[in-house]
């Protein structure tokens, strides 16, 4: 019994078939490892004020997904494989965010 591929899978496969780009690999790796400043909240008489902390950081994507970090950082992983993992991860993140927002 044949089942047609989902739109998600078709988009993902199109993305993964793109040729290797060192610049894209570096950009996605940087995005996965960056720890942005934590947003802090302060209650004042005039209301709530939000600001970026100078001392605290949010976790990176790799902090939240240590198995992915291990697979990407393994010495034996080739650059094209690292890029494919990162492309797939960020595609999944984007699609899961979009589908969640659409259903709410």
N, C-alpha and C positions, 0 to 999 in steps of 0.2 A: 504494500500500500504506500503510494507516494504522497508526501505532504509538501505543499509549497513552502519555500523558505519565508520566514517572517521578514517584515520590513527592517526590523532591528538587525537581523543577521545580514541582510543584503547591504545595508549601510556600513556595518562593521567590516565586512569582507572587502568592500570598496576602499575603505580607509586603510586596511591592512595591506592591500595590494599596491598602494602608492610606493614609489621608489624611496630608497633610504636617503635621508637628509641629516647630515651631522648637525646642522644648525637646529633643526627641529628636535633632534635627540637631546642636545644640550639644553634647549629651552624647556622641554618637558621634564627633564631630570632636575633642572633648577626649580621648576614649579612644584615638583614632588617633594623636594627637600627643604624648601623655604619655610621658616617659622615666622609668620607675621606678628607684629605687636598685638598683644591682647587688648581687647576693648574693655575698658573699665567703666563703671557706672558710679556716679556720685550724686547722692540726694542733697539738694540745696533748698533753701526757702523758695527760690524761684522755679523749682521743678527739678527734673532729673537732667544731669549733664553727662554726656558720654565723651570719653577721650581715650587715646591710645596710650597704653602703659609704656614707660621707658624701661622697665625692669622685667616685666612678664611677657612671655611669648605664647602664642597659640601653638598647638602641635602641628607638625607637618603631615602631609598625606602619608608619608612613610612611617611616621610614628603611629598612625591609626591603622596601618596595614603592613605590619612587619613581615608577613610572608612575601608580599610583593617586593618590599625593599630587599629581602634576602635574594630573591630570584633575579632582580635587576642588578644587584651589586656583585653577584658571583663572578669570580675571575673568568670562568670558562664561558660565560654568556657573551655571545658575539654582539657587536653594536646593532646589527639589524634586529636581533632577537630582543635586545633591550628596548629598542624603539617600538617594536611591535607590542611588547608588554605595556609600555607607557601609553601608546596610542589607544590600546584596548581599555586600559584603566580609565583614562580621561574621557573616552567615548562613553563608557558605562556610567561614569559619574554624571556626565552631561545629560544622557538619556534618562537616567533614573530621576534626576532633578526635574527635568521637563515633564516626565509622565506623572510625577507626584503633583506638581503644580497644576497640571491640567485636570486632574481628577478631583481636586479640592474645591 
